[in-house]
Structures are given as structure tokens and as C-alpha cells.
């Protein structure tokens, strides 16, 4: 069984595209996604009701290629992945798929992504995971080519199957028609992505947080640069690990 989740919420078209890609690859699928949007929640284990209880509602998801168990969960994606890996939605999943996210998840800012956070949470629980994102820009009128990202999922899952348990791959896909995307490339993490959050100072009791495009030259070979060139990118991620003692100074 594969668990499919996201941070854009249960009604996101990207979630439907990812679930159908997993079904097309021959997997049994359980869908468990936040009842409401949970972007930017990283790997937080936050429940959305009092007393640390997690509300779960069974849902029908129109457009699925075939039947799949579907839950709308009052929790962030990190907690959903954690719950799945502990058997909370039935059998422990073989893999966790997270996405397809509305917007790229590139650079070191993936630390804050709920999409990537769910994948990393699965990994520290011994379950390999794939995070998938579509490089949709800030223009709300832009077409969303979910099918382009979904088409790359099957081959990426084959790569993931050859890696040790607890591995994580982060797939970013240009928002173009399937026949226009350039070949998938392994990519390093950029120092920053193509968009960044900008924080304005506290004023009148509020802090204003907005998203702005980054107008800076991108480092060649990184996920942000290759994606901007029209390539789909894959980055293998490590979850939490300690710095080797040999790299640390002696204690006083």
C-alpha cells in the first residue's frame, strides 16, 4: 500500500493527479490529506482539534481512476505521515507520496515545506518517500500542468524502489506540457529558491509575510537553476542526522 498526502489540502487537483499516478503504477492507494490547506508546516506534528485528538472524515474523491480509501484529516501532513507509518490508517505503507504541490519546492527553504516535511517524517520512520512539486508561478491565471508531473511519477518510483528503506527523493517539474519538459536531472539544493518569503517588521500588532520572486542569478547545477532551464529535477534528501564526532572540536 502507498500513502498519498499533501499540504495543499484534500481538494487539491495535485493530490488527485498523484493518487492516479500511483494507481496507474499498480499500487493499492490510501489517501490521507489535510482537511484544509497546510502549506509551510514543515514536519510539524500538529493536530487541529483540542486535546491532541485528530479528526478524520472519510471522503469520496471524484476523478479517481479506481477506488481508494480517502480520508480528510484535521492535521498537518507531517502528523499524517507519522500516523500512517505507525499504522493509523491500516497497514504500514510501503511508500509515502506527497504532492503534487502547487509551486516548486527547491533550495534549502524546503525545510519549511509541508510537502517535503511529510516525506522526511516518513523517512525517519523507516518508510521511503517521494515529494512532488509543480513549478507554478505567482500568477493565479497560469495554467497548471498537473499531468506533466504525474507522468514522471512512475519512473521515479522505480528509482526509489532501488534505494535503501527510509530514502527520500524530491521531484520538481516545470509547468509545461508533457512534450516540452526537458529530461530529469539530478540536482543539488540551491541556497535559495525562485521565490522567497519576505517579512515586514511588526506594525499595528501584525507581522506581514508575503511571497516575492527572486531576481538573482541561480547557481548552475542546482535544483532552482535546472528547473528554470526547463528540466525536471531530482534531489535525494537526508533527514535529520548528527554531525560526525570527528568533525567536532574537543570539549574543554
Buried (B, 14 or more C-beta within 10 A) or exposed (E): BBBBBBBBBBBBEBBBBBBBBBBBBEBBBBBBBBBEBBBBBBBBBBBBEEEEEBEBEEBEBEEBEEEBBBBBBBBBBBBBBBBBBEEBBEEBBBBBBBBBBBBBBBBEBBEBBBBBBBBBBBBBBEBBBBBBBBBBEEEEEEEBBBBBBBBBBBEBBEBBEEEEEBBBBBBBBBBBEEEEBBEBBEBBBBEBBBBBEEEEEEEEEEEEEEEEEBEEEBBEEBBBBBBBEEBBBBBEBEBEEEEEEEEEEEEE
